Amino acid sequence: MLDRRAFSFAALTASAAGLAACSSASVIGLPGPASGPAPSARRQSRTLSKPNYAEVYASYPGERFAILAFDYGKVDPRYLRQTVEFPWKEPPGSIVVDPGSYHLYYVEAAGVATRYGVGVGREGFGWSGAARINMKRDWPDWVPPREMIERQPEIRAQLEQTPRGLGVRGGPKSPLGARAMYLFGEGRDLGYRIHGTLEPETVGSNVSSGCVRMINQDIAHLYARVALGTPVTVLPV
């Protein structure tokens, strides 16, 4: 059990965001995106419809742990879930991440996508290119990389044994939130995730170290629709 008095929840979350918290892996030589405009050519995609936010951002039913309702009025409306025109050529079932605009698109049909707000790396997204989702986990354990523990040895006492090593078991205290989808390329885990967050108000900002974080209700919605092998394109900042 994490001792909040010794190491606060906020500090643990900051540790997860401030270092290579998603994984210790690095990405080198990732191939560039197959399509998508240069950053200067991007435009805001036009909204086609919006869901009832009081419903979609209410508490989420049927979970092992509670996904709590949150005040979506604290989030810029640009980063709330909506159906939009999709200006690029990726086929239906694809994911496109545009870190420059803090958006993730799930392509529904030619020219149409569901758009979600995301948080991305603090220094701007550290890589771009093509990947696939080859692993999915609900309520995933968070296992900090060895480098984090070496730099911040005080967090060791706050971790517990998980099937993957010392970390935080999946649940309401895990920095990965309610779901995680793991990006693979070149035959290996690239070390980057699309995952939930304990801080939904941080979407639309640079908050993590390269992973893509989403509102828990949004990652649960996306997760249910994404199959293993789904292609992901990350545009350059």
N, C-alpha and C positions, 0 to 999 in steps of 0.2 A: 504494500500500500504506500502510495506517495505521501510523504509528510509535508503538508503545505507550509507548516511553520518553519521548516528547515530550508525549503526551496520552493518558492511560490509557483503557482500555476502559470502566472504571467512570465516568470523567468524561464520556465521550461519551454513555453511557447516561443519566447524570444530566442532561446538557444536553437530550437528547431528551425526558425526562420533565418537566423543569422549566419549559419554555417551550411555546409553541404549536408543538410539534415535528411534529405530524401534518400540519399545513398552516398557511399564514398566513391562511387564510380565517376569517371570523367568521360567527356565526350570529345573525341578527337577524330577529325576527318569525316564527320557525318555528311552524307551527300546533300546537296542543296535541294530546295523544293522543286517539284516538277512543274508547278504553275503558281500563279499568284503574282500580283503586281509588285513593283518596287515600292518601298515605303512612301515615297513622295507621290505615288500615283493612287494611293488608297483614298477611298471615300467612305463616308458613313452609310452603311446599308439601310435602306428604307424599311421602316416597320410596317408589316402587313397586319399583324394582330397581336394582342396581349392577353394573357390569361387573367383570371381573377386572382390578384396577388394575395388577397386576404385568405384565399383557399390554398394556393400553391406554397405559400410560405408559413402556413399554420403548422402545428405539430404533425409529424409524419407518422402514420399508423403502422402497426405490424413490425416494429423494430425490436431487436434484442436490447437495445439501449435507446433512450429517448432522443429523438431529433426534435429539439424544442422550436416552437414558433419564435420568430424574431421580428423586430420592428423594421420592416422593409422600407419605411419612410426615411430611415437614416442612410439609405444607399441611393446614390445617384440613379435616377430611372434608366439611364443608358445601360446600366449593368444588371438590370433585372431581366429575367427570362422573357423572351418574345420571339415571335416568328417574323423573319425578315427576308427581304430579297437577298440572294446570294450571288455576288458578282464574279465568282471564279468558276473553274471548270471541273473541280473534283466531283466524282460521282456520288450518287446517294449512298448513305451509310458511311461516308468518310467524315473525319474530324479535321478541322483547320483551326489552328491557334494563331491569332494575330496579337502578339504581345504589345505591339505599339499602340493598339486601341483597347487593350485589356478585354478582349473578347475571345470566346471559343465558339465555333460554329459546328453544329451537327447537320450534315446535309440531308434534307428530307426528300427533295426531288430537284430536277434541273431548275436552277434559279431560285430555290427556296431552302431556307435553313432555320433551325432553332438556334438562337443566339443566347449565350450565357455570359455574364460578367465573370472575370477571373482576376486573381492577383498573380503577379509574376515576379521574377528576380529583382532584388533591390537595385542592382547595377544595370538593369535592363537585361533582357533574356540573354543568357550566355551562349546559346547555340541556336541554330536553325537547321531545318532539314526534314528528312522523311523517316518515319518510324512506324511500328505497328504495336498494337496492344496485344501482348501475348500472355498476360496474367491479370486477373482481377481478384480483389479481396473486399469483402464487406467487413466493416469495423476492424481494419487492419492494425496489427501491432506496429508500433513505431520503434525502430532499432537505430539509434544514432551510430554513425560511423566511428571507427576507432579514433580518427583524427579529432573528432569533437570531444571525446572523452579525455584524450590526451591534453587538449587545450583547456578543458574545463573539468578537471578531475572531481570537482565538488558534486557534479551531477550523478556520479556513479552510485552514491548512497541512495539516490532517489529512484533508481532503476530496479527492475525485477527481472527474473529469468523468463524469457519467452521462448517459443520453439526456435526462433532465429537468433537468439542471443539476448544480452542485456538490453532492456528497453522498457517501453510502456505498453502494456497490453491494450488491445483494441477496446474501445469504449469511450465514455464521455470525456476522458482526460487525454486521449491520444491526439497528438498534433496532426495526424493524418485524417481526422474526422471520420465520417460514416462510411466512406468508400475510398478505394484507391485502384487506379488502373496503371499498369506498369509498361513503360515504353521500351521496346526492344528494336535493335537494328544491328546489322553486321554480325548477326548470329549471337548477340549477347544482350544482357540487360544494360541499357544505357545509363541507368542510375537516375532517371527522371520519372516523375509520377504526375498523373492528374488525380487530384485527391480533394477531400473535403477540408473544412477548417473549423476551428473553435472560435474564429473571429470573423463572422460573415460581413461585418462592416468594413473589412479591409479589401474587399474586391474592388477593382478599379485602381489599384495602387501597386507599387513595387514593394513586396513584403517578404518574399521567400528567396531562396538561393538557387533558383532555376526551375523548381517544380511549378506546376499550374494548380493553384488552389481555387476551389469553388465553394459557394454556399452549400451547406449539407443537403438541403432539399433539392438543389440543382444537380449535385453529383449523384444523388440517389436516382433522380429522374433520368439522367444520362446513362448511368451504369446499367439500368434495366434494359436499355435499348441497344447497347453496344456489344457486339459479338467478339470473341477472340479472333485475332487477325485483322481487326479494323485498322485501316491505314490512317495515320496521323501526319499532317503536314504542319510544321511550325515555320511561320514566315519570319524573315529577318526584321529586326527592330528598325 
